[in-house]
Amino acid sequence: MKILPVFFLLVLLVSACSSGDVKEKINQAGDVAGQTVGEFASGISSGVERAFEVKMELSAPLQAAGISLGKVSLNDSSGHDNILTVYMIFNTDFNGMITAKAFDKKGAEMGRVKVPVDKKKEEAGFVEFRFDPRTNIDTDSKIILE
């Protein structure tokens, strides 16, 4: 993986040295190579980020209660992605239980967690749902918050 950028840089340097001011051409080639590697790394990063997005649904009653969602992330314990962290925005006061249900790609329920939440209007924050360690939330899983 490291060989490809180095090879690309060498090719650019050799082609730059064939004419004109060598130092200027080397600087230009290095700048182009740096931009290309940066864009490549950025593309990989965003592709990986998209690949790990979890399908989330917020139930109609929670939407009616003035709750909306922000960033969602998965963390692991014991090698399984079973800790769901959801940034929740509360547009009205909320004091109650929120249930997170995890479903596999075939729609079979594979985990359920209830968490008490007490937030005031205009508050927001992360809410953590710790599923059983045997629950492994994959990229093709779906989470419903009720």
PAVEX-54613 format. One record per residue (C-alpha): x, y, z; residue in one letter; residue number from 1. Coordinates in Angstrom, 1 decimal. Example, Ala and Ser with C-alpha at 12.3 -4.5 7.8 and 13.67 -1.06 7.14 Angstrom:
<rs>
[r [12.3; -4.5; 7.8]; "a"; 1]
[r [13.7; -1.1; 7.1]; "s"; 2]
</rs>
This chain:
<rs>
[r [0.0; 0.0; 0.0]; "m"; 1]
[r [2.9; 2.4; 0.8]; "k"; 2]
[r [4.7; 1.5; -2.4]; "i"; 3]
[r [2.0; 2.9; -4.7]; "l"; 4]
[r [2.4; 6.6; -3.5]; "p"; 5]
[r [6.2; 6.3; -3.5]; "v"; 6]
[r [6.2; 4.9; -7.1]; "f"; 7]
[r [3.8; 7.6; -8.2]; "f"; 8]
[r [6.0; 10.3; -6.7]; "l"; 9]
[r [9.1; 8.9; -8.4]; "l"; 10]
[r [7.4; 8.9; -11.8]; "v"; 11]
[r [6.4; 12.5; -11.3]; "l"; 12]
[r [9.9; 13.5; -10.2]; "l"; 13]
[r [11.5; 11.8; -13.2]; "v"; 14]
[r [9.1; 13.4; -15.6]; "s"; 15]
[r [9.6; 16.8; -14.0]; "a"; 16]
[r [13.4; 16.6; -14.3]; "c"; 17]
[r [13.4; 16.1; -18.0]; "s"; 18]
[r [13.0; 19.8; -18.8]; "s"; 19]
[r [13.2; 23.4; -17.3]; "g"; 20]
[r [14.2; 24.4; -13.9]; "d"; 21]
[r [14.7; 21.1; -12.0]; "v"; 22]
[r [14.0; 22.5; -8.5]; "k"; 23]
[r [10.8; 24.2; -9.5]; "e"; 24]
[r [9.6; 21.1; -11.3]; "k"; 25]
[r [10.4; 18.9; -8.3]; "i"; 26]
[r [8.4; 21.2; -6.1]; "n"; 27]
[r [5.4; 21.2; -8.5]; "q"; 28]
[r [5.6; 17.4; -8.8]; "a"; 29]
[r [5.7; 17.1; -5.0]; "g"; 30]
[r [2.7; 19.4; -4.6]; "d"; 31]
[r [0.7; 17.4; -7.2]; "v"; 32]
[r [1.7; 14.1; -5.6]; "a"; 33]
[r [0.7; 15.4; -2.1]; "g"; 34]
[r [-2.7; 16.6; -3.3]; "q"; 35]
[r [-3.4; 13.3; -5.1]; "t"; 36]
[r [-2.4; 11.2; -2.0]; "v"; 37]
[r [-4.5; 13.5; 0.2]; "g"; 38]
[r [-7.5; 13.2; -2.0]; "e"; 39]
[r [-7.1; 9.4; -2.2]; "f"; 40]
[r [-6.9; 9.1; 1.6]; "a"; 41]
[r [-9.9; 11.3; 2.0]; "s"; 42]
[r [-11.9; 9.2; -0.4]; "g"; 43]
[r [-11.0; 6.0; 1.4]; "i"; 44]
[r [-12.0; 7.6; 4.8]; "s"; 45]
[r [-15.4; 8.8; 3.6]; "s"; 46]
[r [-16.0; 5.4; 1.9]; "g"; 47]
[r [-15.3; 3.5; 5.1]; "v"; 48]
[r [-17.4; 6.0; 7.1]; "e"; 49]
[r [-20.4; 5.5; 4.8]; "r"; 50]
[r [-20.0; 1.7; 4.9]; "a"; 51]
[r [-20.4; 1.7; 8.7]; "f"; 52]
[r [-23.6; 3.8; 8.9]; "e"; 53]
[r [-26.3; 2.0; 10.8]; "v"; 54]
[r [-29.9; 2.2; 9.5]; "k"; 55]
[r [-31.8; 4.1; 12.2]; "m"; 56]
[r [-35.5; 4.6; 12.7]; "e"; 57]
[r [-37.1; 6.9; 15.2]; "l"; 58]
[r [-40.7; 5.8; 16.1]; "s"; 59]
[r [-43.6; 8.2; 15.4]; "a"; 60]
[r [-44.3; 8.7; 19.2]; "p"; 61]
[r [-40.7; 9.8; 19.8]; "l"; 62]
[r [-40.8; 12.1; 16.9]; "q"; 63]
[r [-44.1; 13.5; 18.2]; "a"; 64]
[r [-42.4; 14.0; 21.6]; "a"; 65]
[r [-40.0; 16.4; 19.9]; "g"; 66]
[r [-37.0; 14.1; 19.7]; "i"; 67]
[r [-34.6; 14.1; 16.7]; "s"; 68]
[r [-31.4; 12.3; 16.1]; "l"; 69]
[r [-27.8; 13.5; 15.4]; "g"; 70]
[r [-24.7; 11.4; 15.1]; "k"; 71]
[r [-24.9; 7.7; 15.7]; "v"; 72]
[r [-21.9; 5.5; 16.4]; "s"; 73]
[r [-21.1; 1.9; 17.3]; "l"; 74]
[r [-18.5; 0.7; 19.8]; "n"; 75]
[r [-17.5; -2.7; 20.9]; "d"; 76]
[r [-17.1; -4.8; 24.0]; "s"; 77]
[r [-15.6; -8.2; 23.8]; "s"; 78]
[r [-15.1; -7.9; 20.0]; "g"; 79]
[r [-18.8; -7.3; 19.2]; "h"; 80]
[r [-20.3; -4.1; 18.0]; "d"; 81]
[r [-23.0; -4.0; 20.8]; "n"; 82]
[r [-22.7; -0.4; 22.2]; "i"; 83]
[r [-24.9; 2.1; 20.4]; "l"; 84]
[r [-24.3; 5.8; 21.1]; "t"; 85]
[r [-26.9; 8.2; 19.7]; "v"; 86]
[r [-26.8; 12.0; 19.9]; "y"; 87]
[r [-30.4; 13.0; 20.7]; "m"; 88]
[r [-31.9; 16.5; 20.4]; "i"; 89]
[r [-34.9; 17.3; 22.7]; "f"; 90]
[r [-37.2; 20.0; 21.4]; "n"; 91]
[r [-39.6; 19.5; 24.3]; "t"; 92]
[r [-39.2; 18.1; 27.9]; "d"; 93]
[r [-38.9; 14.3; 27.9]; "f"; 94]
[r [-38.9; 12.0; 30.9]; "n"; 95]
[r [-39.3; 8.3; 30.1]; "g"; 96]
[r [-37.8; 5.1; 28.8]; "m"; 97]
[r [-36.4; 4.8; 25.3]; "i"; 98]
[r [-36.1; 1.3; 23.9]; "t"; 99]
[r [-33.6; 0.5; 21.2]; "a"; 100]
[r [-34.3; -2.7; 19.2]; "k"; 101]
[r [-31.7; -4.2; 16.9]; "a"; 102]
[r [-32.7; -6.3; 13.9]; "f"; 103]
[r [-30.5; -8.4; 11.6]; "d"; 104]
[r [-30.6; -8.2; 7.8]; "k"; 105]
[r [-33.5; -10.6; 7.6]; "k"; 106]
[r [-35.6; -8.6; 10.0]; "g"; 107]
[r [-35.2; -10.9; 13.0]; "a"; 108]
[r [-34.9; -9.1; 16.4]; "e"; 109]
[r [-31.5; -9.8; 17.9]; "m"; 110]
[r [-31.3; -7.3; 20.8]; "g"; 111]
[r [-33.4; -4.9; 22.9]; "r"; 112]
[r [-32.3; -2.3; 25.5]; "v"; 113]
[r [-34.3; 0.2; 27.6]; "k"; 114]
[r [-32.7; 3.3; 28.9]; "v"; 115]
[r [-34.2; 6.0; 31.2]; "p"; 116]
[r [-33.9; 9.5; 29.7]; "v"; 117]
[r [-34.7; 12.8; 31.5]; "d"; 118]
[r [-34.0; 15.9; 29.3]; "k"; 119]
[r [-35.4; 19.4; 29.2]; "k"; 120]
[r [-36.5; 21.3; 26.2]; "k"; 121]
[r [-33.6; 22.5; 24.0]; "e"; 122]
[r [-31.2; 20.0; 25.6]; "e"; 123]
[r [-29.2; 17.5; 23.6]; "a"; 124]
[r [-26.7; 14.8; 24.4]; "g"; 125]
[r [-25.5; 11.3; 23.8]; "f"; 126]
[r [-27.6; 8.4; 25.0]; "v"; 127]
[r [-25.8; 5.0; 25.2]; "e"; 128]
[r [-27.6; 1.7; 24.6]; "f"; 129]
[r [-25.6; -1.3; 25.8]; "r"; 130]
[r [-26.8; -4.5; 24.2]; "f"; 131]
[r [-26.0; -7.9; 25.4]; "d"; 132]
[r [-22.4; -8.8; 24.5]; "p"; 133]
[r [-23.7; -11.5; 22.1]; "r"; 134]
[r [-25.5; -8.9; 20.1]; "t"; 135]
[r [-23.3; -7.9; 17.1]; "n"; 136]
[r [-24.7; -4.9; 15.2]; "i"; 137]
[r [-23.5; -5.2; 11.6]; "d"; 138]
[r [-23.6; -2.7; 8.7]; "t"; 139]
[r [-26.7; -4.4; 7.4]; "d"; 140]
[r [-28.5; -4.2; 10.7]; "s"; 141]
[r [-31.4; -1.9; 11.5]; "k"; 142]
[r [-32.1; -0.1; 14.8]; "i"; 143]
[r [-35.5; 1.2; 15.9]; "i"; 144]
[r [-35.8; 3.6; 18.8]; "l"; 145]
[r [-39.2; 3.6; 20.5]; "e"; 146]
</rs>
